[in-house]
C-alpha cells in the first residue's frame, strides 16, 4: 500500500525552464478568444540543423553521437555496441551527401527510407540533409507486413520519390514491385534486395567528399525542407508535413530552454521510438544532436517478447533523461519493481522522465514515484506537454510545479503563442510560432495552406480540445480535452466528449483495460469497445495458451467487468455521460489498417467504421458473454 503521495517525496534536483505566461483576450465573431504567451523569449538558433553537426565535430570530435548493438546475422541476436563519434558521422555523412548529388533529388523527387531505426538510416538522413535532399521515413510495416501495397502506394503517390533505401533488402521487393517502383534506384546495406542486385550503401560511404557538399548550402535557406513526415492519421488518412530547418531548429531551441540542456553536460539517451514519427525522429533524435548528446538506439519495444532487449540496454547504459510513451512507462515501472540490477543502473544518472503520445495516469505517476523513492530516496521529475507533427513537435511544456493531473499540458514554450477558440462545446488549441509548418504537402487542391488548417490570424488549427487547469487563471496551464473530430452526437442531439469518457474508463479500469473506443453516433446511448490488457488477463485467469475469447469469457473476467459496469456511471445522470454498454474485443487494433498509430493512439473513428460486426453485437439483443450492460 502506498504510504506517501507522489508529491510528498523529495525531488531529485533538475533544472527546468520558466513557466511564466501572460494571457490576453478579445471578443470577436468566433466568441471569447484567449491568447497565451511565454514571458521568456526564444533565444537565437541556427539556420540549419546540420550546423550543430559541424560545430560538435570540431569541438567534441571523439564524443559518441550514435550507437547501436551489432547484429549477428547467423543468430539474429545483437552483441556489442557499434559507436560513431561526431567526427565519424560528419565524415560519413559528407561522403553520402557527395554521392547523393548525382541523383538529381529534390523536394519533388525525395529520398524515401522504408526501414527501421539504424545507424545506416541516421547516416543517410545526415547525408541527405547536407546535400539539400529532402527525405521521408515510412512505416516499415507498409513494406514488410501489409498484405497489399495500398499504404505504401499512398505515400509514394503523395511524395513521388526518386530513390529508396530498404535496409538490408530482406522483404522489401514485393511491395516495391507491386507499386511499380523497380525503375527507381534502390539502396540497401547489402547491395541486394531479396536476391536482386541494387545499389550498396558501402559504395556511397566510400565516395570521396568535396567542397561541392558545402557549396550546396549556399543554395539553401532556413525554410529548405529537411524531411517529410506523415501525420499519425488518428482522425483520417495521414497528411504530409514538410519539415524545414527553421521548424526543427526553433523547436530544438524551445526544448533546450524548457529542459535547460547544455553541451557541457551532454545528454545520454536510450531510445526505441520510431524515427518516422515526430516524437522519436524530431524530438528525441534532434535533442541529442542539437545539444551534443549521445543517442543509443534501443531495438527493444514495449510489447511482449521485445521488452527484454530494452531492459538489457538499460542495465548497461544509464540514461540522463528518459523519454517514452505511457505503455512503455508502464512496462518499465513493472520491470523496475522486480529487477534490482535494472534499478541500480537506471537511477545512476537519470534526472527527468518525459512522456508523450497519450496521458500518464495518476496511478502510474505514483508507482514511478514509489519505485524511485524506495531505491534512491527521491522521486524523479515527470514532464510532458503537447506536440504534433505539424509543429515539429513541441508546443507546451509542464515546466511549473510537478503536476500529476491526468492530461496536464503545461504552458506555452518560449517563442510559442497559443490561441484558445470555442468550437461547439469545446475549446480548440491553435498555435503560432517558427516551429509550425507552412502547410500540408500536396494537400487536397495542392495549395500550401489548406483552408481548414490555419485561421485568419495565421494560427494552426490543431483540432485538439483543451481546458484551463485553473478556470480562474489560464496562465497556470492547460489540460487536454480530446480530439474535436472524435466527438459525436447521440440521437438526442447531445455531443459526446470522447476524450473525457475514454479517460474515465481507462483510469477507473486501469487494472485490466488497455484502451477503449467510444461508440454511439446516431444512437440513443453510448457504448464502448474495450481492449483488455491481455497479459494481465491471462495471468488473472491462468489461461496462457488458449484463444483470447476463452480468457474474456472466464468467470474472473466476467465478474470483474460486471463490477466495473456497476460503478462506472456513479455520479453521472446525463445521457452524454452514461456508458450504457461495452463489448470486449477479441482482435487487437491493426496498425497497418490505421486503427492504431505508431505512438499507440487509437484511431477512434476508423475503429468505429471498421468494426461493424462488433457494433452490431454491442447494440444487439442476442446473448453474448463479451457484452456488458450498465447496472
C-alpha positions as MATLAB code, in Angstrom:
seq = 'XXXXXXXXXXXXXXXXXXXXXXXXXXXXXXXXXXXXXXXXXXXXXXXXXXXXXXXXXXXXXXXXXXXXXXXXXXXXXXXXXXXXXXXXXXXXXXXXXXXXXXXXXXXXXXXXXXXXXXXXXXXXXXXXXXXXXXXXXXXXXXXXXXXXXXXXXXXXXXXXXXXXXXXXXXXXXXXXXXXXXXXXXXXXXXXXXXXXXXXXXXXXXXXXXXXXXXXXXXXXXXXXXXXXXXXXXXXXXXXXXXXXXXXXXXXXXXXXXXXXXXXXXXXXXXXXXXXXXXXXXXXXXXXXXXXXXXXXXXXXXXXXXXXXXXXXXXXXXXXXXXXXXXXXXXXXXXXXXXXXXXXXXXXXXXXXXXXXXXXXXXXXXXXXXXXXXXXXXXXXXXXXXXXXXXXXXXXXXXXXXXXXXXXXXXXXXXXXXXXXXXXXXXXXXXXXXXXXXXXXXXXXXXXXXXXXXXXXXXXXXXXXXXXXXXXXXXXXXXXXXXXXXXXXXXXXXXXXXXXXXXXXXXXXXXXXXXXXXXXXXXXXXXXXXXXXXXXXXXXXXXXXXXXXXXXXXXXXXXXXXXXXXXXXXXXXXXXXXXXXXXXXXXXXXXXXXXXXXXXXXXXXXXXXXXXXXXXXXXXXXXXXXXXXXXX';
ca = [
       0.000    0.000    0.000;
       1.263    3.480   -0.830;
       2.425    5.280    2.289;
       3.145    8.665    0.736;
       1.657   10.595   -2.144;
       3.836   11.311   -5.158;
       4.172   14.979   -4.214;
       5.306   14.272   -0.659;
       8.532   12.712   -1.895;
      11.619   14.930   -2.217;
      12.512   15.533   -5.872;
      15.912   14.858   -7.449;
      17.496   18.142   -8.467;
      16.901   19.051  -12.110;
      16.877   22.408  -13.869;
      13.827   23.330  -15.971;
      12.823   26.492  -17.767;
      10.404   29.213  -16.749;
       6.678   28.504  -16.535;
       5.626   32.156  -16.527;
       2.976   33.054  -19.096;
       0.883   36.092  -19.946;
      -2.764   35.995  -21.077;
      -4.867   38.468  -23.007;
      -8.295   38.143  -24.551;
     -10.629   39.645  -27.092;
     -14.167   39.045  -28.283;
     -14.957   38.603  -31.982;
     -17.272   36.614  -34.247;
     -15.754   33.329  -33.004;
     -16.581   34.187  -29.404;
     -14.407   34.879  -26.377;
     -10.829   34.346  -27.611;
      -7.816   33.967  -25.312;
      -4.123   34.206  -26.198;
      -1.304   32.809  -24.059;
       2.417   33.553  -24.496;
       5.506   32.541  -22.550;
       7.141   35.549  -20.925;
      10.613   34.169  -21.737;
      11.699   34.980  -25.322;
      13.126   32.347  -27.634;
      16.904   32.650  -27.919;
      18.716   32.661  -31.259;
      19.009   29.372  -33.122;
      20.991   28.277  -36.208;
      19.616   28.446  -39.735;
      20.426   24.797  -40.388;
      20.243   21.746  -38.172;
      23.469   20.403  -39.685;
      25.305   23.457  -38.283;
      25.273   21.577  -34.974;
      26.929   18.540  -36.560;
      29.756   20.672  -37.942;
      30.081   22.531  -34.627;
      30.305   19.471  -32.393;
      32.503   17.501  -34.798;
      35.021   20.312  -34.319;
      34.520   20.867  -30.565;
      33.950   17.257  -29.462;
      35.298   15.055  -32.278;
      35.646   11.958  -30.078;
      32.277   12.214  -28.323;
      29.886    9.419  -29.314;
      26.859   10.653  -31.245;
      25.077    7.438  -32.267;
      25.325    3.787  -31.206;
      23.537    0.508  -31.815;
      24.235   -3.087  -30.901;
      25.740   -5.061  -33.771;
      23.505   -7.755  -35.249;
      24.844  -11.292  -35.589;
      23.108  -12.372  -38.804;
      23.630  -16.071  -38.083;
      21.951  -15.992  -34.659;
      19.736  -12.896  -35.197;
      20.968  -11.622  -31.830;
      22.626   -8.318  -31.008;
      26.039   -8.143  -29.391;
      28.360   -5.266  -28.530;
      27.700   -1.609  -29.273;
      28.880   -0.096  -32.545;
      29.608    3.564  -31.795;
      30.189    6.513  -34.114;
      31.604    9.811  -32.878;
      30.608   13.258  -34.103;
      33.648   13.360  -36.390;
      32.840    9.847  -37.686;
      29.278   10.859  -38.522;
      30.278   14.089  -40.271;
      32.878   12.308  -42.414;
      30.489    9.552  -43.450;
      27.585   11.963  -43.966;
      29.689   14.143  -46.285;
      30.559   11.064  -48.378;
      26.883   10.122  -48.648;
      25.971   13.720  -49.492;
      28.556   13.784  -52.290;
      27.110   10.576  -53.732;
      23.516   11.824  -53.495;
      24.339   14.922  -55.532;
      24.491   12.667  -58.597;
      20.814   11.627  -58.413;
      19.009   14.915  -59.184;
      16.984   14.678  -55.967;
      14.743   17.482  -54.717;
      11.577   18.157  -52.755;
       9.683   16.937  -55.834;
      11.960   13.865  -56.059;
      12.930   12.976  -52.472;
      14.707   10.041  -50.890;
      12.302    7.556  -49.270;
      13.533    5.437  -46.356;
      11.500    2.262  -45.819;
      13.377    0.579  -42.952;
      13.600    0.870  -39.179;
      15.894    2.958  -36.968;
      19.557    2.143  -37.578;
      22.979    3.754  -37.772;
      22.778    3.427  -41.572;
      19.466    5.305  -41.651;
      20.894    8.012  -39.385;
      23.889    8.466  -41.691;
      21.590    8.633  -44.724;
      19.454   11.287  -43.043;
      22.531   13.353  -42.166;
      23.966   12.922  -45.657;
      20.686   13.910  -47.287;
      20.477   16.970  -45.052;
      23.996   18.060  -46.079;
      23.130   17.563  -49.778;
      19.852   19.513  -49.501;
      17.932   16.324  -50.318;
      14.577   16.064  -48.531;
      13.856   12.585  -47.239;
      10.799   10.747  -45.983;
      10.664    7.996  -43.383;
       7.888    5.475  -43.945;
       6.395    2.964  -41.524;
       8.362   -0.270  -42.185;
       5.178   -2.327  -41.808;
       3.849   -0.802  -45.036;
       6.558   -2.751  -46.879;
       7.128   -5.770  -44.657;
       3.780   -6.605  -43.006;
       0.938   -5.182  -45.094;
      -0.906   -7.779  -47.182;
      -1.494   -5.332  -50.020;
       0.501   -2.341  -51.294;
      -2.212    0.269  -50.702;
      -0.495    2.046  -47.789;
       2.895    2.174  -49.492;
       1.292    3.244  -52.764;
      -0.460    6.084  -50.930;
       2.780    7.540  -49.553;
       4.599    7.049  -52.870;
       1.826    8.854  -54.748;
       1.977   11.702  -52.253;
       5.733   12.194  -52.471;
       6.916   10.800  -55.867;
      10.293    9.583  -54.532;
      13.218    9.126  -56.926;
      15.430    6.994  -54.645;
      14.708    4.357  -51.979;
      16.593    2.943  -49.020;
      15.407   -0.514  -47.946;
      17.584   -1.587  -45.005;
      19.234   -4.952  -45.549;
      16.905   -5.585  -48.507;
      15.086   -8.539  -46.985;
      11.330   -8.480  -47.598;
      11.087   -5.131  -49.377;
      10.986   -6.238  -53.021;
       7.395   -7.495  -53.096;
       5.684   -4.223  -52.281;
       8.075   -2.062  -54.292;
       7.297   -4.210  -57.344;
       3.580   -4.022  -56.619;
       3.875   -0.226  -56.528;
       5.728   -0.143  -59.857;
       8.929    1.324  -58.442;
      11.553   -1.050  -59.817;
      12.660    1.553  -62.364;
      13.926    3.699  -59.461;
      17.363    3.222  -57.867;
      17.251    1.323  -54.574;
      19.967    1.354  -51.909;
      20.449   -1.372  -49.299;
      23.170   -2.097  -46.759;
      23.941   -5.382  -48.562;
      23.813   -4.420  -52.234;
      20.845   -6.671  -52.973;
      17.118   -6.658  -52.365;
      15.630  -10.114  -51.901;
      18.362  -11.602  -54.078;
      18.304   -8.976  -56.835;
      21.283   -6.595  -57.191;
      20.889   -2.932  -56.262;
      22.979   -0.023  -55.006;
      25.162   -0.717  -51.973;
      25.322    1.835  -49.159;
      29.005    0.989  -48.715;
      29.696    2.461  -52.148;
      28.109    5.736  -51.089;
      30.188    5.706  -47.906;
      33.343    5.159  -49.982;
      32.680    8.251  -52.110;
      35.300   10.964  -51.640;
      33.606   14.140  -50.429;
      34.496   17.518  -51.939;
      33.553   21.111  -51.190;
      30.632   20.635  -53.584;
      28.733   19.498  -50.481;
      29.299   22.804  -48.689;
      28.680   24.771  -51.887;
      25.196   23.273  -51.896;
      24.461   25.042  -48.611;
      24.683   28.424  -50.350;
      21.554   27.488  -52.292;
      19.625   26.735  -49.108;
      17.628   28.783  -46.610;
      16.165   28.140  -43.184;
      12.927   27.272  -44.984;
      14.507   24.476  -47.019;
      12.765   21.167  -46.375;
      14.728   18.640  -44.317;
      12.186   15.831  -44.369;
       8.600   14.867  -44.980;
       6.717   13.315  -42.079;
       3.302   11.719  -42.205;
       0.790   12.574  -39.510;
      -0.349    9.706  -37.314;
      -3.708    9.550  -39.040;
      -5.556    9.458  -35.726;
      -8.642   11.016  -37.334;
      -8.242   10.138  -41.028;
      -5.703    9.386  -43.757;
      -2.173   10.594  -42.918;
      -1.240   14.013  -44.289;
       2.279   15.016  -45.335;
       4.092   17.621  -43.246;
       7.096   19.298  -44.915;
       9.508   19.857  -42.019;
      12.031   22.652  -42.522;
      15.328   23.588  -40.868;
      13.617   26.596  -39.254;
      10.925   24.377  -37.745;
      13.404   21.863  -36.342;
      15.981   24.356  -35.081;
      13.469   26.673  -33.419;
      11.744   23.759  -31.723;
      15.017   22.310  -30.505;
      15.857   25.715  -29.040;
      12.488   25.647  -27.249;
      13.394   22.228  -25.845;
      16.874   23.433  -24.882;
      15.402   26.312  -22.875;
      12.500   24.304  -21.456;
      14.731   21.468  -20.229;
      17.824   23.631  -19.531;
      20.096   21.479  -21.701;
      23.810   22.180  -22.193;
      26.503   20.646  -24.363;
      28.885   20.714  -21.367;
      26.652   18.218  -19.554;
      25.722   16.081  -22.563;
      22.558   14.066  -22.768;
      22.694   10.284  -22.819;
      19.543    8.792  -24.348;
      18.474    5.167  -24.739;
      15.536    5.277  -27.097;
      13.363    2.942  -29.189;
      10.805    5.388  -30.591;
      10.469    5.196  -34.377;
      12.051    7.982  -36.390;
       9.182    8.106  -38.874;
       7.178    9.620  -36.018;
       7.856   13.143  -34.784;
       8.386   12.189  -31.111;
      11.193    9.773  -31.925;
      12.639   11.336  -35.073;
      12.367   15.085  -34.482;
      12.082   15.439  -30.692;
      14.361   12.723  -29.298;
      16.915   12.245  -32.058;
      17.016   16.007  -32.576;
      17.533   16.773  -28.896;
      20.684   14.627  -28.856;
      22.203   16.185  -31.979;
      21.248   19.781  -31.108;
      22.790   19.578  -27.630;
      25.891   17.499  -28.295;
      24.433   14.361  -26.719;
      24.747   10.622  -27.296;
      21.896    8.538  -28.697;
      21.781    4.764  -28.114;
      19.351    3.028  -30.466;
      17.224    0.609  -28.438;
      15.983   -2.345  -30.507;
      13.503   -3.266  -27.782;
       9.809   -2.389  -27.904;
       7.143   -2.090  -25.182;
       5.404   -5.272  -26.342;
       5.541   -8.855  -25.152;
       8.694  -10.636  -26.321;
      10.618   -7.468  -27.219;
      10.847   -5.527  -23.963;
      13.652   -7.730  -22.624;
      16.022   -6.004  -25.058;
      15.109   -2.607  -23.570;
      15.803   -3.942  -20.074;
      19.143   -5.340  -21.262;
      20.147   -1.982  -22.702;
      19.078   -0.006  -19.619;
      21.064   -2.367  -17.401;
      24.178   -1.371  -19.335;
      23.591    2.261  -20.365;
      22.475    4.811  -17.738;
      20.339    7.492  -19.426;
      20.499   11.077  -18.180;
      16.883   11.677  -19.188;
      14.357    9.128  -20.361;
      11.610    9.598  -22.951;
       8.781    7.149  -23.610;
       5.080    6.703  -24.279;
       2.763    5.627  -21.413;
       2.662    1.941  -22.365;
       6.470    1.925  -22.281;
       6.499    3.665  -18.913;
       4.050    1.114  -17.535;
       6.187   -1.834  -18.613;
       9.352   -0.161  -17.341;
       7.756    0.565  -13.956;
       6.840   -3.101  -13.535;
      10.336   -4.178  -14.568;
      11.967   -1.709  -12.165;
       9.929   -3.123   -9.291;
      11.183   -6.630   -9.995;
      14.816   -6.113  -11.086;
      17.379   -4.717   -8.640;
      20.189   -4.626  -11.215;
      17.968   -2.602  -13.541;
      17.170   -0.151  -10.740;
      20.839    0.252   -9.827;
      21.873    1.273  -13.335;
      18.766    3.171  -14.399;
      18.792    5.529  -11.400;
      22.522    6.356  -11.571;
      22.136    9.490  -13.690;
      18.525    9.984  -14.721;
      17.064   13.287  -13.523;
      13.967   13.613  -15.719;
      11.189   11.428  -17.103;
       9.291   12.682  -20.147;
       6.218   11.133  -21.728;
       4.226   11.853  -24.871;
       1.665   10.321  -27.201;
      -1.039    9.821  -24.565;
      -1.850   10.577  -20.923;
       0.050    9.103  -17.999;
      -2.358    8.016  -15.258;
      -2.033    9.340  -11.707;
      -1.599    5.740  -10.557;
       1.438    5.310  -12.812;
       2.866    8.609  -11.594;
       2.523    7.287   -8.067;
       4.080    3.927   -8.971;
       7.105    5.618  -10.563;
       7.470    7.880   -7.525;
       7.265    4.931   -5.120;
       9.947    2.992   -7.013;
      12.461    5.842   -7.191;
      11.890    6.883   -3.568;
      12.345    3.360   -2.275;
      15.526    2.952   -4.312;
      17.235    6.331   -4.022;
      15.228    8.364   -1.510;
      13.759   10.826   -4.011;
      11.361   10.973   -6.919;
      12.338   11.833  -10.463;
      10.503   14.764  -12.005;
       7.980   13.790  -14.703;
       7.303   16.197  -17.557;
       5.251   16.311  -20.733;
       3.467   18.790  -22.952;
       1.545   18.793  -26.191;
       3.219   18.267  -29.522;
       2.243   17.284  -33.044;
       3.876   16.532  -36.354;
       2.750   19.896  -37.738;
       4.719   21.755  -35.038;
       7.921   19.696  -35.134;
       6.666   18.811  -32.430;
       6.595   20.661  -29.075;
       4.205   23.490  -28.216;
       3.826   23.413  -24.432;
       5.868   22.104  -21.506;
       4.937   21.262  -17.932;
       7.754   23.408  -16.570;
       5.872   24.636  -13.492;
       5.403   22.730  -10.267;
       5.263   18.964  -10.769;
       1.677   18.122  -11.645;
       0.278   14.591  -11.938;
      -3.163   15.732  -13.111;
      -4.047   13.359  -15.975;
      -3.691   15.131  -19.331;
      -1.993   18.254  -17.911;
      -0.212   20.027  -20.810;
       1.503   22.948  -19.086;
       2.179   26.361  -20.617;
       3.492   27.602  -24.000;
       7.172   27.049  -24.751;
       9.360   30.082  -25.407;
       8.504   31.514  -28.822;
       5.063   29.879  -28.987;
       1.752   31.743  -28.999;
      -1.377   29.806  -28.051;
      -4.867   30.830  -29.113;
      -7.958   29.322  -27.490;
     -11.142   29.380  -29.562;
     -14.587   27.994  -28.612;
     -15.693   25.256  -31.054;
     -19.043   23.553  -30.434;
     -18.874   22.681  -26.741;
     -15.060   22.576  -26.645;
     -12.094   24.938  -26.717;
      -9.726   24.407  -29.635;
      -5.978   24.821  -29.222;
      -4.383   26.866  -32.000;
      -0.659   27.528  -32.384;
       1.640   30.089  -33.977;
       5.443   30.142  -33.988;
       8.544   29.487  -36.111;
       8.165   25.744  -35.439;
       4.802   25.484  -37.246;
       4.647   24.036  -40.755;
       3.813   26.352  -43.686;
       1.059   23.942  -44.796;
       0.440   20.305  -45.713;
       2.271   18.983  -48.764;
       0.111   18.372  -51.843;
      -2.999   18.517  -49.702;
      -6.376   18.431  -51.423;
      -6.174   21.179  -54.056;
      -2.380   21.202  -53.893;
      -2.215   24.618  -52.262;
       0.348   25.015  -49.484;
      -2.206   26.249  -46.966;
      -5.395   24.265  -46.751;
      -8.290   26.473  -45.708;
      -9.096   24.239  -42.751;
      -5.530   24.226  -41.373;
      -4.922   27.889  -40.494;
      -7.230   30.643  -39.297;
      -7.324   34.261  -40.469;
      -4.606   35.262  -37.996;
      -2.216   32.551  -39.209;
      -2.679   30.190  -36.259;
      -2.531   26.468  -36.985;
      -5.857   24.864  -36.044;
      -4.811   21.720  -34.188;
      -8.208   20.075  -33.774;
      -7.274   19.367  -30.134;
      -9.602   20.359  -27.335;
      -8.192   21.842  -24.128;
      -9.451   23.146  -20.807;
      -7.848   25.552  -18.319;
      -6.140   23.802  -15.410;
      -7.405   26.652  -13.222;
     -10.602   28.159  -14.700;
      -9.737   31.441  -12.993;
      -6.176   31.692  -14.316;
      -5.203   30.458  -17.781;
      -1.551   31.264  -17.099;
      -1.369   28.177  -14.847;
      -1.625   25.903  -17.865;
      -3.938   23.735  -19.907;
      -5.425   20.235  -19.702;
      -6.049   18.019  -22.724;
      -9.723   17.527  -23.625;
      -9.589   15.116  -26.569;
      -9.765   15.455  -30.339;
     -12.674   17.569  -31.518;
     -13.153   15.387  -34.616;
     -13.558   12.278  -32.432;
     -16.640   13.638  -30.710;
     -20.090   12.706  -31.999;
     -23.789   13.281  -31.382;
     -26.378   10.957  -29.928;
     -29.853   10.913  -31.442;
     -30.825   13.269  -28.610;
     -28.649   15.911  -30.291;
     -26.185   15.859  -27.376;
     -22.465   15.873  -28.096;
     -20.359   13.104  -26.556;
     -16.923   14.178  -25.305;
     -14.882   11.143  -26.330;
     -11.682   12.240  -24.602;
     -13.364   12.757  -21.254;
     -15.202    9.408  -21.290;
     -12.171    7.487  -22.549;
     -10.030    8.878  -19.739;
     -12.687    7.989  -17.180;
     -12.901    4.395  -18.343;
      -9.142    3.864  -18.688;
      -8.361    5.396  -15.306;
     -11.095    3.504  -13.465;
     -10.324    0.246  -15.249;
      -6.540    0.585  -15.417;
      -6.011   -2.876  -13.885;
      -7.413   -4.632  -16.966;
      -8.336   -2.023  -19.588;
      -5.661   -1.144  -22.159;
      -7.801    1.297  -24.153;
     -11.360    1.944  -25.312;
     -13.218    3.220  -28.361;
     -16.442    5.136  -27.718;
     -19.465    4.344  -29.889;
     -22.994    5.642  -30.212;
     -23.030    8.063  -33.144;
     -26.611    8.156  -34.412;
     -27.793    6.038  -31.489;
     -29.576    6.860  -28.257;
     -26.895    5.678  -25.840;
     -23.121    5.440  -25.511;
     -21.254    2.188  -25.888;
     -17.583    1.279  -25.927;
     -15.229   -1.275  -27.439;
     -12.833   -2.391  -24.709;
      -9.342   -3.692  -25.433;
      -8.048   -5.571  -22.396;
      -4.500   -5.927  -21.124;
      -4.053   -9.436  -22.459;
      -1.010  -10.335  -20.385;
      -2.742   -9.281  -17.159;
      -5.959  -11.030  -18.151;
      -4.157  -14.304  -18.857;
      -2.327  -14.100  -15.546;
      -5.580  -13.455  -13.696;
      -7.385  -16.364  -15.364;
      -4.321  -18.663  -15.543;
      -5.190  -19.297  -19.206;
      -1.882  -18.836  -21.011;
      -2.279  -20.875  -24.193;
      -5.943  -20.528  -25.101;
      -7.698  -18.204  -27.529;
      -8.343  -14.729  -26.161;
     -12.112  -15.238  -26.340;
     -11.899  -18.014  -23.736;
      -9.920  -15.686  -21.482;
     -12.541  -12.952  -21.872;
     -15.340  -15.395  -21.066;
     -13.614  -16.710  -17.925;
     -15.587  -16.262  -14.694;
     -12.960  -13.986  -13.125;
     -13.009  -11.521  -16.023;
     -16.779  -11.739  -16.242;
     -17.056  -10.817  -12.560;
     -14.505   -8.014  -12.903;
     -16.298   -6.322  -15.819;
     -19.670   -6.834  -14.202;
     -18.409   -4.928  -11.157;
     -16.839   -2.309  -13.424;
     -20.151   -1.620  -15.172;
     -21.968   -1.385  -11.848;
     -19.916    1.644  -10.777;
     -18.566    3.353  -13.894;
     -21.513    5.762  -14.085;
     -21.707    6.669  -10.391;
     -22.354   10.389  -10.050;
     -23.479   10.874  -13.655;
     -27.014   11.297  -14.981;
     -26.849   12.963  -18.412;
     -27.077   10.649  -21.442;
     -23.834   12.162  -22.792;
     -22.013   10.921  -19.679;
     -23.564    7.468  -19.192;
     -21.646    4.491  -20.617;
     -24.563    2.161  -21.236;
     -22.792   -0.875  -22.676;
     -19.341   -2.234  -23.500;
     -18.016   -5.021  -25.687;
     -14.742   -6.874  -25.039;
     -12.675   -7.044  -28.222;
     -11.067  -10.305  -29.357;
      -8.987   -8.735  -32.152;
      -6.453   -6.011  -31.305;
      -6.313   -2.746  -33.264;
      -4.431   -3.091  -36.541;
      -1.535   -0.662  -37.104;
      -1.290   -1.445  -40.822;
      -5.001   -0.697  -41.310;
      -4.589    2.602  -39.490;
      -6.647    1.572  -36.451;
      -3.696    2.332  -34.178;
      -0.925    4.846  -34.688;
       2.753    4.134  -34.077;
       2.675    6.123  -30.857;
      -0.078    3.832  -29.534;
      -3.074    6.120  -30.033;
      -6.294    4.538  -31.272;
      -7.990    5.999  -34.329;
     -11.434    6.195  -32.770;
     -13.368    6.959  -35.929;
     -11.614    4.362  -38.065;
     -12.171    1.654  -35.462;
     -15.842    2.582  -35.214;
     -16.135    2.328  -39.004;
     -14.118   -0.898  -39.324;
     -15.681   -2.949  -36.528;
     -19.208   -3.239  -37.916;
     -19.824   -6.791  -36.629;
     -18.768   -5.848  -33.107;
     -21.019   -2.778  -33.250;
     -23.976   -4.984  -34.167;
     -23.187   -7.296  -31.250;
     -22.677   -4.376  -28.869;
     -26.103   -2.915  -29.626;
     -27.851   -6.223  -30.346;
     -30.162   -8.276  -28.130;
     -28.671  -11.729  -28.702;
     -26.940  -13.189  -25.633;
     -23.196  -12.574  -25.744;
     -20.725  -13.039  -22.879;
     -18.494  -10.307  -24.300;
     -21.209   -7.651  -23.900;
     -21.851   -5.967  -20.553;
     -24.639   -3.537  -19.731;
     -24.672   -0.770  -17.150;
     -26.489   -1.560  -13.920;
];
